[in-house]
Amino acid sequence: MVVRQVWVHGDYMKAIQLPVLHKAMHVQEVLVNGGFDPKEGAPVARQHILDRDNQGCVVAAPGQKWGWHSPLMYWDCSLTTLDQDNDLLGTINAHQQAHSALNLTLRPSTVFAGKSFSNTKLRAADALVITLFDQTNSTVGEIWNSRARTLANTLSPDWSIYPLDGHVTRSRLYEFRFKPMTLNDDLFLAASYLVTAIYVIWRMMQLRAVKSWFGLLVTVAVKMTICIIASFTLCTYLGIDLARIPRPWFPGVVFCFGLGNM
């Protein structure tokens, strides 16, 4: 089985908002709408999850071995139903036991990424996940790739797509930042680390009565570990979101906490 996915991100942990869901609907219509029958004009089968008065979600015709999974199935893949919903999270939590045409349960864990729960109720998500399952060796993959390139060419400038041409050639790991660091930020960060390293070396060279450098390094490591654990605990208790701190600054935080009183 070949699995293809599209993740639609909004602001941090704000994927379940109408602007993001609208864009996901557009992405879904470009990639999946009409199915993957190579015969143009072939009848399209649809599944109704909520309201049979809606158009419903596209499903594979009998004999075709492909299927898909999407958070927009909570609203029958209907933009009208989505816009009329005044409680998006309530709809999701009320229908998380519904089944798609693939007999897959519409659990939030399968159609969202970066999830936040309160007990068993979904409270927020970082991304919407649209998944295509292909069990054939037919042209389904080629059609998907062709539509992905079309999506990349027609996407509005308010949104970004990765890769830029919509064509995936190999597995890649992406990291999304709230605000990418500029060249000046990188230079300032490098200078900060350089000054910190020089200061630490200078202070350690002034130590006169050191019986064991190994013991000193162990003491430094233990103190830094305790300070970091304590700071993370305090931030969690105060509700401070550490994910908003750029990852390159983490070593600087370690130095500040661990070497502050040495």
Buried (B, 14 or more C-beta within 10 A) or exposed (E): EEEBEBBBBBEBBEBBEEEBBEBBBBBBBBBBBEBBBEEEEEEBBBBBBBEEEBBBBBBBBEEBEBBBBBBBBBBBBBBEBBEEBEEBBEBBBEBBEBEBBBEBEBEBEBBBBBBEEEEEBBBBBBBBBBBBBBEBEBEBBEBBBBBBEEBBEEBEEEEEBEEEEBEBEEEEEEEEEEEEBEEEBEEEBEEBBEEBEEEBEEEBEEEEEEEEEEEBEEEBEEBBEEBBEEBEEEEEEEEEEEEEBBEEBEEBBBBEBBBEEE
